[in-house]
Amino acid sequence: MSKQNNEILSGLNSSEFTQILNENTLMCLLNLKGKFVYISDPLCSLLGYQEKDLFNKNITLLKPTSVNKHQSKDWWTTIKETHHWHGYVNFLKQNGQERKLMSTVSLMESQENKEAYFLCVFKLLPLPKEVEEFVDNELCFKWFFVNSPIPKALFSLDTFQYIDVNNAWENFIGFNKREVVGQTPENLNIHNYFDTSFVENLKSKENHTHNLDNGIVFLKSSEKKRVILNYEKIVINGKAFLLEVINDITDRIKYQKELKSISKKSIEKKDAILKLAGLVGSDLNYVFEEITKLAANTMQTERVSIWEFDSKRKYISCKCAFNSKDEKYFNHIELKSHDYPKYFNSLFKNKIMKVDDVLEDKRTKNFADAYFKPYGIKSTLDVLIQGHYSPYGVLCFERLESTDEWTIEDEEFATSIASIISLAVESDKRKTAEIELIKSNEKLVSLNSELSKLKKELEQQNIYLRKEIDLVFNYEEMVYGSKSFSQVLTEVEHVAATNATVLLLGESGTGKELLARAVHNISPRKNKPLIKVNCAAIPKELIESELFGHKKGSFTGAINDKLGKFQLADGGTLFLDEIGELPLDMQPKLLRAIQESEVEQIGSTKTEKVDIRIIAATNRNLQKEVKEKNFREDLYFRLNVFPIIIPPLRERVEDIPILIEHFVNKFSKQYNKNVKYISEETKRNLQSYNWPGNIRELENLVERAVILSNDEKLVIPNFKSSSKESLISSTILSLDDVQRNHIKKVLKKCNYKIDGPEGAAKLLEMKPSTLRDRIKKLGIERPK
Ligand SMILES: Nc1ncnc2c1ncn2[C@@H]1O[C@H](COP(=O)(O)OP(=O)(O)OP(=O)(O)O)[C@@H](O)[C@H]1O
């Protein structure tokens, strides 16, 4: 036998028990789950097993079945429920045969380890006499009846009077043995089951047992107990008695009831959570009202409220409160966090705070008088409602005077409700944001359509305006390398800041318009329009209307009112291109408009003030035109305030290579070409040309060349430098050539003498040795 078994047995080792146990005893000990913790050798060999086969195995391995057909439940189930058995059992032996045994099972407690075990003692059958012997055996009876921890009573089978009751019975029912012997359970108001038919059956048949699963007994104290009653007929000294075994299941039923109610409550809570979760997305006030109402009902709490933090979490204010009593509650009141730091700190730290006595708890004590006492609130359960980035607020459950404490289930439910509130708040925020977005989108659409309407109107009123406004100056467009053009730009910069009239003088294509835009774009008027009038391009009869506008019907063809360029340029700059072409009769009108800064529309009697800066440009020699009476002197003087002369391209050949590169890049991009190289020769050729059409001509030439070039090298087809007269090639000599020519000239003059006062070195102000080196380097030789 194992050491553990020995300990268990010694724990059970009352003197009586030892006497039962001898080498022939068929017995075993089962733990409450039915596992063998001890099995005697005779029982093992009777069933054909070895101890190790059964030890720690479940009794169900032996397939125990009740033999008694009146027994409603099987052997092991009955033992588990009633902790008791006295009757036959059939076991399946190891060889597959059945073995019927008389069994007596009772619950025992080990004094050693305080564990409970079922002690099962078996007798061989058929030996009815032995059965009697067993119960006749005084010691065995004592163990089975007197010392049993289960309440048991013996009745006379004839009169149903109590013959004996054990200690456990006395303790349970409350009567002592003396009070009950000779009485019936009915007399003592314990129960009246002996009126029922099963008792007759017990009388008539041998070894009959009966179970009452839903019995009720009343204790001496009148307290009612739910019990399972197990009855069996036993024979003592040849006389039949009725044994009653009482199994108290009151606690079990109460526990089952509690379990049922807990599960009912939990279902209710789940239903409530599902219902509330379904509300997320509805109007927030409605959601809050429903949440507080349903949460209060489900938690059986008198008051539930939702509080919201301000943006700095300095206070919370009540957003919604449910009150089962319908009193005026603290809707819309505020609690400042610095007034109640203990409350708020605990809430932020623990996220949930249950207070079973608000008047005593240090976290709520200091506001109990104001908030809890007047309303009879005894306990609270507060949960922090989390927001997306920071806490949104607090959910409060409040109970009036009640003994109920907040349970774990309550806390779980409250936390779930707080999560639903958080979801509802976030969804509401999203909805508001979406509405705002839709609104601003709608606003944008309406603004847009208003804008396009205005734009259309404006376009219709004056189709020039946009075109002119698009004339935006871009410094990157203007390249140069010459000193003379740099000088021009310096003048532009100086004059731009002023309001002075600028007169741009230069041949066609020299960049007058570009410069006019530059003046405007770096002037304080840059955000106002630059309006261009090409005096040469407008028919003579329309020029006045172009400049000053006209009223509808003022002349044939004036079908609408029209603004003139002066009005359009108001606040900005008016660029009068090709001013030399302005008809003579228009010149005094223009002069007046410029001088007076006012204009009069054709067909109108009113004059209109305008604030305009004038830039004029011409490729004509205006002085000559004045002399020849083609241009009015007074207008010339009025325009010639700040003349800027733009040199022709041939006078600034240093600009040519840079301009070529600039235009090559521009047109390569435009025509998707990959021109990268320009031969020095091409450059030289282009520099030696006299460019009557100036930069425009160069630009057009490069454009054509880029279009025609197929590889990385720019080829200028059919370009011939102009006739000798137009060439200024001689001016473009390399430095070496110039030096060579000059040294040669001086050497010739000095008759190739280098040293001395008459020598070339003296004339050239050089050291004779340096001159010699230079002569060598430049390959100058004395002619033979
Ligand atoms: N410095 C420059 N850098 C780059 N491109 C230039 C430069 N100067 C002029 N251009 C270009 O040369 C062309 C002619 O310039 P613009 O129209 O300004 O000359 P213009 O003197 O006003 O001519 P016109 O008297 O015929 O009206 C334009 O395409 C202009 O962009």
The ligand as an SDF file (V2000), in Angstrom:
LIG
                    3D

 31 33  0  0  0  0  0  0  0  0999 V2000
   17.5230   90.3680  -72.2720 N   0  0  0  0  0  0  0  0  0  0  0  0
   16.6940   89.4880  -72.8410 C   0  0  0  0  0  0  0  0  0  0  0  0
   16.7680   88.2170  -72.4810 N   0  0  0  0  0  0  0  0  0  0  0  0
   15.9490   87.3140  -73.0350 C   0  0  0  0  0  0  0  0  0  0  0  0
   15.0290   87.5730  -73.9760 N   0  0  0  0  0  0  0  0  0  0  0  0
   14.9130   88.8440  -74.3770 C   0  0  0  0  0  0  0  0  0  0  0  0
   15.7390   89.8530  -73.8320 C   0  0  0  0  0  0  0  0  0  0  0  0
   15.3980   91.0220  -74.4160 N   0  0  0  0  0  0  0  0  0  0  0  0
   14.4130   90.7410  -75.2970 C   0  0  0  0  0  0  0  0  0  0  0  0
   14.1070   89.4270  -75.2670 N   0  0  0  0  0  0  0  0  0  0  0  0
   13.1290   88.7570  -76.0940 C   0  0  0  0  0  0  0  0  0  0  0  0
   13.1860   89.2860  -77.3660 O   0  0  0  0  0  0  0  0  0  0  0  0
   11.9110   89.4340  -77.9020 C   0  0  0  0  0  0  0  0  0  0  0  0
   11.6530   90.8720  -78.2550 C   0  0  0  0  0  0  0  0  0  0  0  0
   11.5690   91.6460  -77.0930 O   0  0  0  0  0  0  0  0  0  0  0  0
   10.5320   92.8640  -76.9350 P   0  0  0  0  0  0  0  0  0  0  0  0
    9.2300   92.4750  -77.5310 O   0  0  0  0  0  0  0  0  0  0  0  0
   10.5300   93.2460  -75.5160 O   0  0  0  0  0  0  0  0  0  0  0  0
   11.2200   93.8990  -77.7670 O   0  0  0  0  0  0  0  0  0  0  0  0
   10.6600   95.3160  -78.2070 P   0  0  0  0  0  0  0  0  0  0  0  0
   11.8070   96.2270  -78.1410 O   0  0  0  0  0  0  0  0  0  0  0  0
    9.4930   95.6520  -77.3460 O   0  0  0  0  0  0  0  0  0  0  0  0
   10.1930   95.0350  -79.6500 O   0  0  0  0  0  0  0  0  0  0  0  0
    9.2060   95.9400  -80.5590 P   0  0  0  0  0  0  0  0  0  0  0  0
    9.8190   97.3360  -80.6260 O   0  0  0  0  0  0  0  0  0  0  0  0
    9.2500   95.2980  -81.8870 O   0  0  0  0  0  0  0  0  0  0  0  0
    7.9330   95.8870  -79.8510 O   0  0  0  0  0  0  0  0  0  0  0  0
   10.9310   88.9500  -76.8790 C   0  0  0  0  0  0  0  0  0  0  0  0
   10.5800   87.6120  -77.1490 O   0  0  0  0  0  0  0  0  0  0  0  0
   11.7260   89.0510  -75.6290 C   0  0  0  0  0  0  0  0  0  0  0  0
   11.3060   88.0850  -74.7170 O   0  0  0  0  0  0  0  0  0  0  0  0
  1  2  1  0
  2  3  1  0
  2  7  2  0
  3  4  2  0
  4  5  1  0
  5  6  2  0
  6  7  1  0
  6 10  1  0
  7  8  1  0
  8  9  2  0
  9 10  1  0
 10 11  1  0
 11 12  1  0
 11 30  1  0
 12 13  1  0
 13 14  1  0
 13 28  1  0
 14 15  1  0
 15 16  1  0
 16 17  2  0
 16 18  1  0
 16 19  1  0
 19 20  1  0
 20 21  2  0
 20 22  1  0
 20 23  1  0
 23 24  1  0
 24 25  2  0
 24 26  1  0
 24 27  1  0
 28 29  1  0
 28 30  1  0
 30 31  1  0
M  END
$$$$
